[in-house]
Amino acid sequence: PTLLKVKRFHDAEARVIEHVPGKGRHRGRVGALLVELANGVTFSVGSGLTDAEREQPPRVGSVITFRYQ
């Protein structure tokens, strides 16, 4: 009679290769991080960054942990 929806998340690590400038509300701060996985795949991570993280983002070359579904 009752359905419970459970979303599963996975964690992974990637190396920051570039800071992408923000637009609109984030102008003058980091909008996203361009990252690279160990297998060479690159993509942007932007959603989920706090205002503090946008002001002082991880350094280029550092490794971050991110969550995905």
N, C-alpha and C positions, 0 to 999 in steps of 0.2 A: 504493500500500500504506500510505502514511502520510498522515494528515490533519492539517493545521495550522490551528487556529482563530485568527483575528486579529480583535480587537475594535477598531473605529475610534472615536475620540473627536473631538468638536468643541469649540471654545472659543467663548465669547461673553462679553459684558460687560453688567453690569446695575448700576443705582444702588440703594444701600441706602436703604430708606425707613423701616425700623423694626427694632428688636432684639426678638425674641420670647423671653420668659423661659424658662429651662430647667426641666425637671421631673425628678424622681428624682435620678439621679447628677449631673445638671447644675443642680440647684436652686441659686439664687444667682448663676448665670452665664448667659450667652447660650445658649439652646437652638437657635436658628435665626436667620437673617437674612431679613427680608421684603424682597424686591428687585423692581425694576421694569425691564423691558426698554424699549428706545427706542420700541417700538410700543404701550406701555401695559400689556402683560401683566404681572401680578404673581404671584409664587410665593415659596415659602420655600426657602432653601438651608441645610441643617443638617448632613447627612451629609458627612463629610470635614473638618469643622472640628476643629482640634487643641485640646487643653486650653488652650494659650497663647492661641490665637485666641478661645476662649470667654471667657477672662479679660480680654483687651483686644481687643474686636472692632473692625472697621472703623467709622469714624464714620458716622452717618446723613448721607446726601448724597454719600458717597464712591462711587467706581465700583470694582467688583470684577470679576475674571475668574473664570469657572467652567467646568468641563468637563462634557459630557453625551454620551450615546450617541444 
